[in-house]
Amino acid sequence: MQSTKDLLNNYDFGSTYRVDRWWSQPMGVFIGLSLFVIYGTARLLYPIFNPSAPGIEYGSLLSPFFSPLLFSVSPESHHALFGMFPTFWPELLRSPAILILWAPLGLRLTCYYYRKAYYRAFLSDPPACAVSEGRRYKYAGETRVFLFQNLHRYFVYLGIIFICVLTFDAIRALFWHAPPGAPFWTGDVELHVGTLILGLNALLLSGYTFGCHSLRYLVGGNSRCFSCVSNPENKGKDPTISKRYTLWRFASSLNVNHSTWAWFSLFMVAFTDFYVWMVSIGVWPDIILLKL
Ligand code: FES
């Protein structure tokens, strides 16, 4: 009987001893990521072609696709940090998402889980575990153009900044009807359905980002022993409860289900944008659940 390596080297594309439906997972990834890319591109372009109703914000709600909102396309924006786009900015690039979306997309593109998923789903490289990618098989690792994947450790820092921004957006969505020019916290405290959706979005993105493999290494790596007495961090304390160990355990507990967090947070960020978009153009109301 031939070894798996021989099979991978000498057989046609898709040859395998596996008897399960190995193709279902890469196909699901292909469909899911393709739908997200199509929706995300449409939403990125939407404000350029609909500047009068860009669907970016509604009252205290701000879509996560456009947050932080650096420049707005509408003079009535409540969230724009620096007002309208400057006049020299090309009209065909007047989407606030262009300025910021590269960071969360960079995080996902270089994410260890997504790399595995899209190499299989889009490049069939390999199609799945123990499935031949044909006679072209020659694994070279993530070299040459794929070296950009090493940027992941930096994208995770940006991802943490985005978590802070989106959490702030969710808190801000508790305050409504502040007088023009007054700080948002002077508004009425109201819990809307949109507030809960923004909060859940920030929570799921936190679960995804704080379970990152790079972050896990950042908080727990470069240490040979968490509990060793020689570790200066443990001086005078119970060695089993060093801060780094606690953080590492927390990141590890999220990391176990990193792929699940990845998919739920991806779906949620698109749904949150869709919700704010629909509310802003009046397709459905943002129901008030509680007023204080
Ligand atoms: S490994 Fe997935 S976000 Fe870092």
Boltz pocket constraint, residues with backbone or C-beta under 6 A from the ligand:
constraints:
  - pocket:
      binder: B
      contacts: [[A, 107], [A, 110], [A, 111], [A, 112], [A, 113], [A, 114], [A, 152], [A, 156], [A, 208], [A, 209], [A, 211], [A, 212], [A, 213], [A, 214], [A, 215], [A, 258]]
      max_distance: 6.0
